[in-house]
């Protein structure tokens, strides 16, 4: 699966009150003028300047509405807008809020806002903008709106203090750092445009109302997005930062590689892994390799024979050469998964007992299950065009053949295989392969979406239902903000259940690999904001 596609269609069943659906709103090929204030501030990029940084990106943009964007346009929004809190692998950091605190049980959270922050429209940010932005996202109920499910009401205490009252305990600062659905907008300016639909249309014409270091200057979602520095940015500017930042859409990975080595673009990602060794030896570029919060899974259809038998699922899990897959498919640019949660996040446990490659153990378990010689056939689907998934599927087919298990591999586009999996489980595929990464870095996003009991199937594509598991994770998420140690213990208990029940195979966590030209410095990948290059952090070398 490509989560950026699938998460557009998250249904109300995720949290019972908020829907996540396919994002509507037009994407235009030519941008219209910004507001009068913005068009005055943002001059045409026709002006001659060499003070430009270009990010070569592989996919086109989707929508520019901060309340509903749940896909690739995050690479734009995270430079144009800001959240109350910023996630980093070293912990949560102040962003538009300078500090925050909660009551003892984590149901009331108070945020103290940074003073003197200007929107690109010229207005000053206040607590009213925070309240309006979050309430609009909740009201629209699209894309990432479900992250705010804990919120009962929002109170403006004064111009620079905002208080959230929750329906149940939650780690609200972490939610407020989300890469999706947590950006703060200029409520005074946007309220004058019209209703939510009118505002969405305004955004999707290539306009913005953010506080970020850059503002949208030109917007062509299929070819190029030009961002111009916001001179009144609260963080200030130094001479070696970039006046213009360009996101150039270049689907061909080989072409992006040529462009970054020649200096035509300054940074890119998702290049052929086979080429990385030679790129590391190229003096014109640098290769940045960091762990991601992404994981590849294969879901067993636990409703169909013989996969309804736990021993069969365990046997097949032992017949996976995990380390060889990482070495062959990722060329070492990744880690063997230790359960369902990626390394670096709460809920990852280095000592988690998981499956290792043991073909004899696999044969023994199959015999216990009543299949001493295998003798059954399984249909495996993966996302067509994904070379890594294709390679993993071929390895599985070869290994399981040693058990007498025949695997039919069916590449399908995501929509088709997802629809098949959500149909009658008795007619669905036996195994579905897909990736997942979090909306915001909490293990609950993984465990709830993929393994919590569901009345209507969305992403629990193994049809797993274990009330004890559900109880553990539902309690854990309420403790993340007030007792993370107890939350971690409950998550570990739940993950041990998954390993024992084996409803899915946990393959690997791929690294994020960026390649950037020697002409820039300061780049640092942040796995909490997938695929984002924070242009403000970059400097001329």
SEDONU-489359 format. One record per residue (C-alpha): z, x, y; residue in three letters; residue number from 1. Coordinates in nm, 2 decimals. Layout:
{{Z X Y} 'ALA' NUM};
...
***
This chain:
{{0.00 0.00 0.00} 'UNK' 1};
{{-0.05 0.09 0.36} 'UNK' 2};
{{0.27 -0.05 0.51} 'UNK' 3};
{{0.11 -0.07 0.85} 'UNK' 4};
{{-0.12 -0.34 0.71} 'UNK' 5};
{{0.12 -0.52 0.49} 'UNK' 6};
{{0.41 -0.55 0.72} 'UNK' 7};
{{0.20 -0.76 0.96} 'UNK' 8};
{{0.24 -1.04 0.71} 'UNK' 9};
{{0.61 -1.03 0.64} 'UNK' 10};
{{0.73 -1.39 0.59} 'UNK' 11};
{{1.04 -1.58 0.70} 'UNK' 12};
{{1.19 -1.51 0.36} 'UNK' 13};
{{1.29 -1.16 0.48} 'UNK' 14};
{{1.59 -1.28 0.67} 'UNK' 15};
{{1.56 -1.66 0.66} 'UNK' 16};
{{1.52 -1.71 1.03} 'UNK' 17};
{{1.25 -1.48 1.17} 'UNK' 18};
{{0.89 -1.46 1.06} 'UNK' 19};
{{0.67 -1.16 1.06} 'UNK' 20};
{{0.30 -1.24 1.06} 'UNK' 21};
{{-0.04 -1.10 1.13} 'UNK' 22};
{{-0.04 -1.00 1.49} 'UNK' 23};
{{-0.26 -1.20 1.71} 'UNK' 24};
{{-0.39 -1.10 2.05} 'UNK' 25};
{{-0.72 -0.95 2.16} 'UNK' 26};
{{-0.81 -0.58 2.14} 'UNK' 27};
{{-1.07 -0.51 2.40} 'UNK' 28};
{{-1.32 -0.22 2.40} 'UNK' 29};
{{-1.31 -0.19 2.78} 'UNK' 30};
{{-0.99 -0.19 2.98} 'UNK' 31};
{{-0.93 -0.41 3.28} 'UNK' 32};
{{-0.73 -0.29 3.58} 'UNK' 33};
{{-0.36 -0.25 3.56} 'UNK' 34};
{{-0.14 -0.45 3.80} 'UNK' 35};
{{-0.20 -0.37 4.16} 'UNK' 36};
{{0.10 -0.15 4.16} 'UNK' 37};
{{-0.01 0.03 3.85} 'UNK' 38};
{{-0.37 0.08 3.94} 'UNK' 39};
{{-0.26 0.24 4.27} 'UNK' 40};
{{-0.03 0.48 4.07} 'UNK' 41};
{{-0.28 0.56 3.79} 'UNK' 42};
{{-0.59 0.72 3.93} 'UNK' 43};
{{-0.91 0.74 3.72} 'UNK' 44};
{{-0.93 1.01 3.46} 'UNK' 45};
{{-1.26 1.11 3.60} 'UNK' 46};
{{-1.06 1.35 3.82} 'UNK' 47};
{{-1.13 1.70 3.70} 'UNK' 48};
{{-0.83 1.85 3.53} 'UNK' 49};
{{-0.76 2.09 3.24} 'UNK' 50};
{{-0.40 1.98 3.22} 'UNK' 51};
{{-0.47 1.76 2.92} 'UNK' 52};
{{-0.33 1.74 2.57} 'UNK' 53};
{{-0.53 1.56 2.30} 'UNK' 54};
{{-0.40 1.41 1.97} 'UNK' 55};
{{-0.67 1.36 1.71} 'UNK' 56};
{{-0.57 1.05 1.52} 'UNK' 57};
{{-0.73 0.89 1.22} 'UNK' 58};
{{-0.69 0.52 1.27} 'UNK' 59};
{{-0.77 0.27 1.55} 'UNK' 60};
{{-0.51 0.08 1.75} 'UNK' 61};
{{-0.40 -0.27 1.68} 'UNK' 62};
{{-0.20 -0.43 1.96} 'UNK' 63};
{{-0.01 -0.31 2.27} 'UNK' 64};
{{0.25 -0.58 2.28} 'UNK' 65};
{{0.59 -0.41 2.23} 'UNK' 66};
{{0.74 -0.73 2.09} 'UNK' 67};
{{0.49 -0.76 1.80} 'UNK' 68};
{{0.33 -0.43 1.74} 'UNK' 69};
{{0.40 -0.32 1.38} 'UNK' 70};
{{0.12 -0.07 1.31} 'UNK' 71};
{{-0.07 0.23 1.44} 'UNK' 72};
{{-0.02 0.16 1.81} 'UNK' 73};
{{0.33 0.30 1.78} 'UNK' 74};
{{0.16 0.63 1.87} 'UNK' 75};
{{0.09 0.48 2.21} 'UNK' 76};
{{0.40 0.27 2.27} 'UNK' 77};
{{0.66 0.54 2.19} 'UNK' 78};
{{0.52 0.74 2.49} 'UNK' 79};
{{0.49 0.45 2.73} 'UNK' 80};
{{0.81 0.26 2.65} 'UNK' 81};
{{1.16 0.36 2.56} 'UNK' 82};
{{1.45 0.21 2.35} 'UNK' 83};
{{1.81 0.20 2.44} 'UNK' 84};
{{1.89 0.46 2.17} 'UNK' 85};
{{1.67 0.74 2.02} 'UNK' 86};
{{1.69 0.82 1.66} 'UNK' 87};
{{1.69 1.19 1.55} 'UNK' 88};
{{1.75 1.35 1.22} 'UNK' 89};
{{2.07 1.50 1.38} 'UNK' 90};
{{2.20 1.15 1.48} 'UNK' 91};
{{2.15 0.89 1.75} 'UNK' 92};
{{2.10 1.01 2.10} 'UNK' 93};
{{2.11 0.84 2.44} 'UNK' 94};
{{1.78 0.71 2.57} 'UNK' 95};
{{1.78 0.42 2.82} 'UNK' 96};
{{2.15 0.37 2.73} 'UNK' 97};
{{2.38 0.66 2.81} 'UNK' 98};
{{2.67 0.53 2.58} 'UNK' 99};
{{2.78 0.24 2.36} 'UNK' 100};
{{3.08 0.11 2.18} 'UNK' 101};
{{3.18 -0.18 1.95} 'UNK' 102};
{{3.48 -0.38 1.86} 'UNK' 103};
{{3.67 -0.29 1.55} 'UNK' 104};
{{3.46 -0.50 1.31} 'UNK' 105};
{{3.12 -0.41 1.46} 'UNK' 106};
{{3.03 -0.76 1.57} 'UNK' 107};
{{3.03 -0.70 1.95} 'UNK' 108};
{{2.84 -0.40 2.09} 'UNK' 109};
{{2.83 -0.29 2.45} 'UNK' 110};
{{2.56 -0.06 2.59} 'UNK' 111};
{{2.59 0.12 2.93} 'UNK' 112};
{{2.25 0.18 3.08} 'UNK' 113};
{{2.10 0.47 3.26} 'UNK' 114};
{{2.09 0.42 3.63} 'UNK' 115};
{{1.79 0.48 3.85} 'UNK' 116};
{{1.53 0.42 3.58} 'UNK' 117};
{{1.19 0.30 3.72} 'UNK' 118};
{{0.93 0.09 3.54} 'UNK' 119};
{{0.57 0.18 3.58} 'UNK' 120};
{{0.55 -0.13 3.80} 'UNK' 121};
{{0.79 0.02 4.05} 'UNK' 122};
{{1.08 -0.21 3.96} 'UNK' 123};
{{1.42 -0.07 3.86} 'UNK' 124};
{{1.55 -0.13 3.51} 'UNK' 125};
{{1.87 -0.34 3.48} 'UNK' 126};
{{2.06 -0.52 3.20} 'UNK' 127};
{{1.85 -0.83 3.26} 'UNK' 128};
{{1.54 -0.64 3.14} 'UNK' 129};
{{1.72 -0.54 2.82} 'UNK' 130};
{{1.83 -0.90 2.75} 'UNK' 131};
{{1.48 -1.04 2.83} 'UNK' 132};
{{1.30 -0.78 2.61} 'UNK' 133};
{{1.51 -0.84 2.30} 'UNK' 134};
{{1.51 -1.21 2.34} 'UNK' 135};
{{1.13 -1.22 2.38} 'UNK' 136};
{{1.09 -1.02 2.06} 'UNK' 137};
{{1.33 -1.26 1.88} 'UNK' 138};
{{1.17 -1.57 2.02} 'UNK' 139};
{{0.82 -1.46 1.92} 'UNK' 140};
{{0.94 -1.39 1.57} 'UNK' 141};
{{0.64 -1.17 1.48} 'UNK' 142};
{{0.60 -0.82 1.33} 'UNK' 143};
{{0.93 -0.63 1.36} 'UNK' 144};
{{1.14 -0.92 1.51} 'UNK' 145};
{{1.35 -0.94 1.20} 'UNK' 146};
{{1.54 -0.63 1.30} 'UNK' 147};
{{1.73 -0.84 1.56} 'UNK' 148};
{{1.85 -1.10 1.30} 'UNK' 149};
{{2.22 -1.00 1.34} 'UNK' 150};
{{2.21 -1.09 1.71} 'UNK' 151};
{{2.37 -1.43 1.81} 'UNK' 152};
{{2.36 -1.39 2.19} 'UNK' 153};
{{2.32 -1.13 2.46} 'UNK' 154};
{{2.53 -1.11 2.77} 'UNK' 155};
{{2.46 -0.93 3.10} 'UNK' 156};
{{2.80 -0.80 3.21} 'UNK' 157};
{{2.66 -0.63 3.52} 'UNK' 158};
{{2.34 -0.46 3.63} 'UNK' 159};
{{2.40 -0.16 3.40} 'UNK' 160};
{{2.60 -0.31 3.12} 'UNK' 161};
{{2.47 -0.54 2.84} 'UNK' 162};
{{2.67 -0.68 2.55} 'UNK' 163};
{{2.54 -0.81 2.21} 'UNK' 164};
{{2.74 -1.06 2.01} 'UNK' 165};
{{2.64 -1.05 1.64} 'UNK' 166};
{{2.65 -1.31 1.36} 'UNK' 167};
{{2.77 -1.04 1.12} 'UNK' 168};
{{2.86 -0.67 1.15} 'UNK' 169};
{{2.56 -0.44 1.19} 'UNK' 170};
{{2.47 -0.09 1.31} 'UNK' 171};
{{2.32 -0.22 1.63} 'UNK' 172};
{{2.27 0.13 1.79} 'UNK' 173};
{{2.05 0.22 1.49} 'UNK' 174};
{{1.86 -0.11 1.52} 'UNK' 175};
{{1.82 -0.04 1.90} 'UNK' 176};
{{1.65 0.29 1.82} 'UNK' 177};
{{1.38 0.12 1.60} 'UNK' 178};
{{1.03 0.25 1.63} 'UNK' 179};
{{0.91 -0.11 1.62} 'UNK' 180};
{{1.04 -0.41 1.82} 'UNK' 181};
{{1.31 -0.23 2.03} 'UNK' 182};
{{1.12 -0.13 2.35} 'UNK' 183};
{{1.24 -0.24 2.69} 'UNK' 184};
{{1.00 -0.41 2.93} 'UNK' 185};
{{1.00 -0.51 3.29} 'UNK' 186};
{{1.11 -0.87 3.28} 'UNK' 187};
{{1.06 -0.95 3.64} 'UNK' 188};
{{0.70 -0.84 3.65} 'UNK' 189};
{{0.61 -0.99 3.31} 'UNK' 190};
{{0.78 -1.32 3.37} 'UNK' 191};
{{0.54 -1.38 3.66} 'UNK' 192};
{{0.23 -1.35 3.43} 'UNK' 193};
{{0.31 -1.66 3.22} 'UNK' 194};
{{0.42 -1.75 2.87} 'UNK' 195};
{{0.45 -1.51 2.58} 'UNK' 196};
{{0.08 -1.55 2.48} 'UNK' 197};
{{-0.04 -1.48 2.84} 'UNK' 198};
{{0.18 -1.17 2.84} 'UNK' 199};
{{0.04 -1.06 2.51} 'UNK' 200};
{{-0.31 -1.10 2.64} 'UNK' 201};
{{-0.22 -0.90 2.95} 'UNK' 202};
{{-0.08 -0.61 2.73} 'UNK' 203};
{{-0.39 -0.61 2.51} 'UNK' 204};
{{-0.62 -0.55 2.80} 'UNK' 205};
{{-0.47 -0.20 2.82} 'UNK' 206};
{{-0.18 -0.26 3.06} 'UNK' 207};
{{0.19 -0.18 3.03} 'UNK' 208};
{{0.53 -0.24 3.18} 'UNK' 209};
{{0.74 0.04 3.04} 'UNK' 210};
{{0.97 0.31 3.16} 'UNK' 211};
{{0.83 0.60 2.95} 'UNK' 212};
{{0.70 0.93 3.08} 'UNK' 213};
{{0.33 0.81 3.05} 'UNK' 214};
{{0.15 0.50 3.15} 'UNK' 215};
{{-0.17 0.36 3.01} 'UNK' 216};
{{-0.47 0.47 3.22} 'UNK' 217};
{{-0.77 0.38 2.99} 'UNK' 218};
{{-0.76 0.19 2.66} 'UNK' 219};
{{-1.04 0.17 2.40} 'UNK' 220};
{{-0.86 0.09 2.07} 'UNK' 221};
{{-1.14 0.21 1.86} 'UNK' 222};
{{-1.22 0.54 2.03} 'UNK' 223};
{{-0.97 0.67 2.29} 'UNK' 224};
{{-0.65 0.59 2.47} 'UNK' 225};
{{-0.58 0.79 2.79} 'UNK' 226};
{{-0.22 0.82 2.92} 'UNK' 227};
{{-0.13 0.94 3.26} 'UNK' 228};
{{0.20 1.09 3.36} 'UNK' 229};
{{0.44 0.86 3.54} 'UNK' 230};
{{0.54 1.06 3.84} 'UNK' 231};
{{0.87 0.87 3.89} 'UNK' 232};
{{0.98 0.92 3.54} 'UNK' 233};
{{1.36 0.94 3.53} 'UNK' 234};
{{1.35 1.26 3.31} 'UNK' 235};
{{1.16 1.46 3.57} 'UNK' 236};
{{0.87 1.69 3.52} 'UNK' 237};
{{0.81 2.06 3.49} 'UNK' 238};
{{0.49 2.25 3.58} 'UNK' 239};
{{0.40 2.33 3.22} 'UNK' 240};
{{0.39 1.97 3.10} 'UNK' 241};
{{0.07 1.77 3.07} 'UNK' 242};
{{-0.06 1.53 3.33} 'UNK' 243};
{{-0.28 1.35 3.08} 'UNK' 244};
{{-0.23 1.28 2.72} 'UNK' 245};
{{-0.52 1.15 2.51} 'UNK' 246};
{{-0.51 0.98 2.17} 'UNK' 247};
{{-0.86 1.04 2.03} 'UNK' 248};
{{-0.96 0.83 1.73} 'UNK' 249};
{{-1.14 1.06 1.48} 'UNK' 250};
{{-1.13 0.90 1.13} 'UNK' 251};
{{-1.30 1.20 0.96} 'UNK' 252};
{{-1.02 1.44 0.85} 'UNK' 253};
{{-1.26 1.74 0.82} 'UNK' 254};
{{-1.39 1.68 1.17} 'UNK' 255};
{{-1.03 1.67 1.31} 'UNK' 256};
{{-0.97 2.00 1.13} 'UNK' 257};
{{-1.27 2.16 1.30} 'UNK' 258};
{{-1.16 2.01 1.64} 'UNK' 259};
{{-0.81 2.15 1.62} 'UNK' 260};
{{-0.91 2.50 1.51} 'UNK' 261};
{{-1.16 2.52 1.80} 'UNK' 262};
{{-0.91 2.38 2.05} 'UNK' 263};
{{-1.12 2.07 2.12} 'UNK' 264};
{{-0.80 1.87 2.03} 'UNK' 265};
{{-0.45 2.02 2.04} 'UNK' 266};
{{-0.28 1.84 1.76} 'UNK' 267};
{{-0.36 1.63 1.45} 'UNK' 268};
{{-0.23 1.53 1.11} 'UNK' 269};
{{-0.34 1.41 0.76} 'UNK' 270};
{{-0.58 1.70 0.70} 'UNK' 271};
{{-0.69 1.78 0.35} 'UNK' 272};
{{-0.40 1.95 0.18} 'UNK' 273};
{{-0.64 2.19 0.01} 'UNK' 274};
{{-0.72 2.34 0.35} 'UNK' 275};
{{-0.36 2.40 0.46} 'UNK' 276};
{{-0.33 2.75 0.32} 'UNK' 277};
{{-0.63 2.88 0.52} 'UNK' 278};
{{-0.50 2.70 0.83} 'UNK' 279};
{{-0.17 2.88 0.79} 'UNK' 280};
{{-0.36 3.20 0.81} 'UNK' 281};
{{-0.56 3.09 1.11} 'UNK' 282};
{{-0.42 3.26 1.42} 'UNK' 283};
{{-0.55 2.97 1.65} 'UNK' 284};
{{-0.33 2.70 1.49} 'UNK' 285};
{{0.02 2.64 1.36} 'UNK' 286};
{{0.12 2.42 1.06} 'UNK' 287};
{{0.43 2.21 1.10} 'UNK' 288};
{{0.57 2.07 0.77} 'UNK' 289};
{{0.88 1.84 0.77} 'UNK' 290};
{{1.02 1.58 0.53} 'UNK' 291};
{{0.91 1.22 0.60} 'UNK' 292};
{{1.09 0.89 0.53} 'UNK' 293};
{{0.80 0.78 0.32} 'UNK' 294};
{{0.80 0.73 -0.06} 'UNK' 295};
{{0.55 0.64 -0.33} 'UNK' 296};
{{0.65 0.38 -0.59} 'UNK' 297};
{{0.50 0.22 -0.89} 'UNK' 298};
{{0.64 -0.13 -0.96} 'UNK' 299};
{{0.67 -0.26 -1.32} 'UNK' 300};
{{0.60 -0.63 -1.37} 'UNK' 301};
{{0.94 -0.71 -1.52} 'UNK' 302};
{{0.82 -1.07 -1.60} 'UNK' 303};
{{0.55 -0.97 -1.85} 'UNK' 304};
{{0.58 -0.83 -2.20} 'UNK' 305};
{{0.64 -0.55 -2.29} 'UNK' 306};
{{0.77 -0.45 -1.94} 'UNK' 307};
{{1.03 -0.72 -1.95} 'UNK' 308};
{{1.21 -0.49 -2.19} 'UNK' 309};
{{1.43 -0.23 -2.00} 'UNK' 310};
{{1.39 0.02 -2.28} 'UNK' 311};
{{1.01 0.02 -2.24} 'UNK' 312};
{{1.04 0.07 -1.86} 'UNK' 313};
{{1.28 0.36 -1.92} 'UNK' 314};
{{1.05 0.52 -2.17} 'UNK' 315};
{{0.76 0.51 -1.93} 'UNK' 316};
{{0.98 0.65 -1.66} 'UNK' 317};
{{1.06 0.95 -1.88} 'UNK' 318};
{{0.69 1.00 -1.94} 'UNK' 319};
{{0.61 1.10 -1.58} 'UNK' 320};
{{0.57 1.47 -1.49} 'UNK' 321};
{{0.73 1.44 -1.15} 'UNK' 322};
{{0.73 1.80 -1.05} 'UNK' 323};
{{0.37 1.85 -1.17} 'UNK' 324};
{{0.26 1.55 -0.96} 'UNK' 325};
{{0.42 1.69 -0.65} 'UNK' 326};
{{0.25 2.03 -0.71} 'UNK' 327};
{{-0.09 1.89 -0.81} 'UNK' 328};
{{-0.12 1.59 -0.58} 'UNK' 329};
{{0.08 1.71 -0.28} 'UNK' 330};
{{0.02 2.09 -0.33} 'UNK' 331};
{{0.39 2.12 -0.29} 'UNK' 332};
{{0.40 1.94 0.05} 'UNK' 333};
{{0.67 1.70 -0.06} 'UNK' 334};
{{0.98 1.64 -0.28} 'UNK' 335};
{{1.03 1.47 -0.61} 'UNK' 336};
{{1.21 1.15 -0.52} 'UNK' 337};
{{1.58 1.12 -0.60} 'UNK' 338};
{{1.59 0.74 -0.64} 'UNK' 339};
{{1.45 0.49 -0.39} 'UNK' 340};
{{1.56 0.64 -0.06} 'UNK' 341};
{{1.40 0.94 0.10} 'UNK' 342};
{{1.58 1.26 0.17} 'UNK' 343};
{{1.75 1.28 0.51} 'UNK' 344};
{{1.85 0.92 0.53} 'UNK' 345};
{{2.18 0.74 0.47} 'UNK' 346};
{{2.15 0.64 0.10} 'UNK' 347};
{{1.99 0.96 -0.02} 'UNK' 348};
{{2.20 1.13 -0.29} 'UNK' 349};
{{2.11 1.48 -0.41} 'UNK' 350};
{{2.33 1.42 -0.72} 'UNK' 351};
{{2.17 1.09 -0.81} 'UNK' 352};
{{2.09 1.09 -1.18} 'UNK' 353};
{{1.72 1.00 -1.21} 'UNK' 354};
{{1.44 1.04 -1.47} 'UNK' 355};
{{1.30 1.37 -1.56} 'UNK' 356};
{{0.99 1.44 -1.77} 'UNK' 357};
{{1.09 1.41 -2.14} 'UNK' 358};
{{0.82 1.29 -2.37} 'UNK' 359};
{{1.04 1.30 -2.68} 'UNK' 360};
{{1.30 1.08 -2.51} 'UNK' 361};
{{1.02 0.85 -2.41} 'UNK' 362};
{{0.90 0.81 -2.77} 'UNK' 363};
{{1.25 0.76 -2.89} 'UNK' 364};
{{1.31 0.47 -2.64} 'UNK' 365};
{{0.98 0.31 -2.72} 'UNK' 366};
{{1.07 0.31 -3.09} 'UNK' 367};
{{1.41 0.15 -3.00} 'UNK' 368};
{{1.22 -0.11 -2.81} 'UNK' 369};
{{1.01 -0.19 -3.11} 'UNK' 370};
{{0.69 0.00 -3.01} 'UNK' 371};
{{0.71 0.32 -3.22} 'UNK' 372};
{{0.34 0.39 -3.17} 'UNK' 373};
{{0.29 0.22 -2.83} 'UNK' 374};
{{0.00 0.00 -2.91} 'UNK' 375};
{{-0.02 -0.20 -2.58} 'UNK' 376};
{{-0.23 -0.19 -2.27} 'UNK' 377};
{{-0.12 -0.20 -1.91} 'UNK' 378};
{{-0.32 -0.27 -1.59} 'UNK' 379};
{{-0.23 -0.04 -1.30} 'UNK' 380};
{{-0.36 -0.11 -0.94} 'UNK' 381};
{{-0.35 0.12 -0.64} 'UNK' 382};
{{-0.50 0.12 -0.29} 'UNK' 383};
{{-0.87 0.19 -0.30} 'UNK' 384};
{{-0.96 0.50 -0.11} 'UNK' 385};
{{-0.61 0.66 -0.14} 'UNK' 386};
{{-0.69 0.99 -0.31} 'UNK' 387};
{{-0.32 1.08 -0.37} 'UNK' 388};
{{-0.26 0.74 -0.55} 'UNK' 389};
{{-0.57 0.78 -0.75} 'UNK' 390};
{{-0.46 1.12 -0.87} 'UNK' 391};
{{-0.11 1.00 -0.96} 'UNK' 392};
{{-0.27 0.71 -1.16} 'UNK' 393};
{{-0.49 0.94 -1.36} 'UNK' 394};
{{-0.19 1.16 -1.45} 'UNK' 395};
{{0.01 0.86 -1.56} 'UNK' 396};
{{-0.28 0.74 -1.77} 'UNK' 397};
{{-0.31 1.08 -1.95} 'UNK' 398};
{{0.06 1.11 -2.01} 'UNK' 399};
{{0.12 0.76 -2.14} 'UNK' 400};
{{-0.17 0.80 -2.38} 'UNK' 401};
{{0.05 1.04 -2.56} 'UNK' 402};
{{0.28 0.74 -2.63} 'UNK' 403};
{{0.00 0.53 -2.76} 'UNK' 404};
{{-0.01 0.33 -2.43} 'UNK' 405};
{{-0.35 0.25 -2.28} 'UNK' 406};
{{-0.37 0.22 -1.90} 'UNK' 407};
{{-0.66 0.05 -1.72} 'UNK' 408};
{{-0.67 0.18 -1.36} 'UNK' 409};
{{-0.80 -0.07 -1.10} 'UNK' 410};
{{-0.85 0.05 -0.75} 'UNK' 411};
{{-0.82 -0.25 -0.51} 'UNK' 412};
{{-0.79 -0.30 -0.14} 'UNK' 413};
{{-0.44 -0.37 -0.03} 'UNK' 414};
{{-0.49 -0.74 0.05} 'UNK' 415};
{{-0.64 -0.80 -0.30} 'UNK' 416};
{{-0.37 -0.63 -0.50} 'UNK' 417};
{{-0.09 -0.77 -0.29} 'UNK' 418};
{{-0.23 -1.12 -0.34} 'UNK' 419};
{{-0.26 -1.06 -0.71} 'UNK' 420};
{{0.10 -0.94 -0.73} 'UNK' 421};
{{0.22 -1.25 -0.53} 'UNK' 422};
{{0.04 -1.49 -0.77} 'UNK' 423};
{{0.18 -1.59 -1.11} 'UNK' 424};
{{0.36 -1.29 -1.24} 'UNK' 425};
{{0.22 -1.37 -1.59} 'UNK' 426};
{{-0.13 -1.31 -1.46} 'UNK' 427};
{{-0.05 -1.03 -1.21} 'UNK' 428};
{{-0.10 -0.66 -1.27} 'UNK' 429};
{{0.14 -0.48 -1.49} 'UNK' 430};
{{0.20 -0.19 -1.25} 'UNK' 431};
{{0.14 -0.18 -0.87} 'UNK' 432};
{{0.15 0.14 -0.68} 'UNK' 433};
{{0.24 0.15 -0.31} 'UNK' 434};
{{0.41 0.34 -0.03} 'UNK' 435};
{{0.70 0.23 0.18} 'UNK' 436};
{{0.87 0.37 0.50} 'UNK' 437};
{{1.14 0.21 0.71} 'UNK' 438};
{{1.11 -0.01 1.02} 'UNK' 439};
{{1.42 0.18 1.13} 'UNK' 440};
{{1.60 0.44 0.92} 'UNK' 441};
{{1.83 0.23 0.71} 'UNK' 442};
{{1.84 0.21 0.33} 'UNK' 443};
{{1.86 -0.16 0.35} 'UNK' 444};
{{1.50 -0.18 0.47} 'UNK' 445};
{{1.39 -0.02 0.14} 'UNK' 446};
{{1.64 -0.19 -0.09} 'UNK' 447};
{{1.63 -0.54 0.05} 'UNK' 448};
{{1.25 -0.57 0.09} 'UNK' 449};
{{1.15 -0.43 -0.25} 'UNK' 450};
{{1.44 -0.52 -0.48} 'UNK' 451};
{{1.65 -0.81 -0.34} 'UNK' 452};
{{1.61 -1.14 -0.52} 'UNK' 453};
{{1.33 -1.35 -0.37} 'UNK' 454};
{{1.25 -1.72 -0.40} 'UNK' 455};
{{0.90 -1.65 -0.27} 'UNK' 456};
{{0.75 -1.31 -0.35} 'UNK' 457};
{{0.68 -1.08 -0.06} 'UNK' 458};
{{0.75 -0.72 -0.14} 'UNK' 459};
{{0.97 -0.74 -0.44} 'UNK' 460};
{{0.66 -0.68 -0.65} 'UNK' 461};
{{0.85 -0.59 -0.96} 'UNK' 462};
{{1.02 -0.94 -0.95} 'UNK' 463};
{{1.36 -0.77 -0.99} 'UNK' 464};
{{1.66 -1.00 -0.95} 'UNK' 465};
{{2.01 -0.86 -0.99} 'UNK' 466};
{{2.29 -1.06 -0.80} 'UNK' 467};
{{2.53 -0.76 -0.84} 'UNK' 468};
{{2.27 -0.53 -0.68} 'UNK' 469};
{{2.21 -0.79 -0.40} 'UNK' 470};
{{2.59 -0.82 -0.33} 'UNK' 471};
{{2.63 -0.44 -0.30} 'UNK' 472};
{{2.35 -0.39 -0.05} 'UNK' 473};
{{2.43 -0.70 0.15} 'UNK' 474};
{{2.78 -0.57 0.20} 'UNK' 475};
{{2.67 -0.21 0.26} 'UNK' 476};
{{2.45 -0.30 0.56} 'UNK' 477};
{{2.74 -0.47 0.74} 'UNK' 478};
{{2.94 -0.15 0.71} 'UNK' 479};
{{2.68 0.10 0.83} 'UNK' 480};
{{2.81 0.09 1.19} 'UNK' 481};
{{3.18 0.08 1.13} 'UNK' 482};
{{3.24 0.25 0.79} 'UNK' 483};
{{2.93 0.46 0.69} 'UNK' 484};
{{3.12 0.63 0.40} 'UNK' 485};
{{3.20 0.30 0.24} 'UNK' 486};
{{2.84 0.18 0.31} 'UNK' 487};
{{2.70 0.49 0.14} 'UNK' 488};
{{2.92 0.43 -0.17} 'UNK' 489};
{{2.79 0.08 -0.20} 'UNK' 490};
{{2.43 0.19 -0.16} 'UNK' 491};
{{2.49 0.45 -0.43} 'UNK' 492};
{{2.62 0.19 -0.67} 'UNK' 493};
{{2.32 -0.03 -0.60} 'UNK' 494};
{{2.07 0.26 -0.65} 'UNK' 495};
{{2.24 0.36 -0.98} 'UNK' 496};
{{2.17 0.00 -1.10} 'UNK' 497};
{{1.80 0.05 -1.01} 'UNK' 498};
{{1.78 0.37 -1.20} 'UNK' 499};
{{1.94 0.21 -1.50} 'UNK' 500};
{{1.73 -0.10 -1.49} 'UNK' 501};
{{1.41 0.10 -1.41} 'UNK' 502};
{{1.21 -0.18 -1.23} 'UNK' 503};
{{1.01 0.09 -1.05} 'UNK' 504};
{{0.91 0.46 -1.07} 'UNK' 505};
{{1.02 0.67 -0.78} 'UNK' 506};
{{0.75 0.94 -0.75} 'UNK' 507};
{{0.78 1.15 -0.44} 'UNK' 508};
{{0.85 1.18 -0.07} 'UNK' 509};
{{0.55 1.34 0.10} 'UNK' 510};
{{0.60 1.58 0.39} 'UNK' 511};
{{0.46 1.50 0.74} 'UNK' 512};
{{0.22 1.79 0.81} 'UNK' 513};
{{0.09 1.84 1.16} 'UNK' 514};
{{-0.15 2.11 1.27} 'UNK' 515};
{{-0.15 2.20 1.63} 'UNK' 516};
{{-0.34 2.45 1.85} 'UNK' 517};
{{-0.17 2.77 1.98} 'UNK' 518};
{{-0.22 2.64 2.34} 'UNK' 519};
{{0.08 2.41 2.31} 'UNK' 520};
{{0.44 2.44 2.22} 'UNK' 521};
{{0.75 2.22 2.18} 'UNK' 522};
{{0.62 1.99 1.91} 'UNK' 523};
{{0.89 1.85 1.68} 'UNK' 524};
{{0.82 1.58 1.42} 'UNK' 525};
{{1.07 1.29 1.43} 'UNK' 526};
{{1.05 1.10 1.10} 'UNK' 527};
{{1.22 0.80 1.26} 'UNK' 528};
{{0.90 0.74 1.46} 'UNK' 529};
{{0.62 0.79 1.20} 'UNK' 530};
{{0.30 0.95 1.33} 'UNK' 531};
{{0.42 0.97 1.69} 'UNK' 532};
{{0.36 1.28 1.90} 'UNK' 533};
{{0.60 1.26 2.19} 'UNK' 534};
{{0.38 1.41 2.46} 'UNK' 535};
{{0.67 1.46 2.70} 'UNK' 536};
{{0.82 1.72 2.47} 'UNK' 537};
{{0.50 1.93 2.47} 'UNK' 538};
{{0.44 2.22 2.70} 'UNK' 539};
{{0.16 2.46 2.77} 'UNK' 540};
{{0.21 2.78 2.57} 'UNK' 541};
***
